[in-house]
Amino acid sequence: MPNSSRSSVKSPPCRCDWKPAALIAAALLAGTLLAMLSLLLSDLPPAWRLPACTGVAAWGIWRTRTWLAQPPRSLRFDRAQAALWVDGVAVQAPRLHWRTNLLVVRWGPPGARQACALLPMQLSPQVLRELRQWPRTPGDSPGRATVAP
């Protein structure tokens, strides 16, 4: 139809407040415990089991503590401009990656990249709808697998 308008309406930027999710921290600790259990049940020589488990436990606890120590952030997304503001400051190269039920927001130049992981249950339906329509970058193509079959 010649007089029909586009289906996408220009929407205002959406905003969400982010803080480290305790559920993700619990998943990190559960992964640490499973890794320790797999080491204990493996064919690793007995003299190496305790040091390996200690190393895995230290890394898992350190990773969980650094996750929980991240400061809360205010994120503002503008889908029309593919722009992201973190705590009121425009950031370079914003990218959104959906990983199963986890949304990972990354920004910054290579070598200084930062990220936030968002659970869909943390977001309102309006924010989720906006983020699902975020423009894809060439590396985000869902059509081609990036690993060998």
ABEGO torsion letter per residue (X at the ends): XAABBBABBBBBBBBBBBBBBAAAAAAAAAAAAAAAAAAAABABBAAAAAAAAAAAAAAAAAAAAAAAABBBBBBBBBAAAGBBBBGGBBBBGBBBBBBEABBBBBBEBBGABBBBBBBAAABBAAAAAAAAABBBBAAABAABBABBX
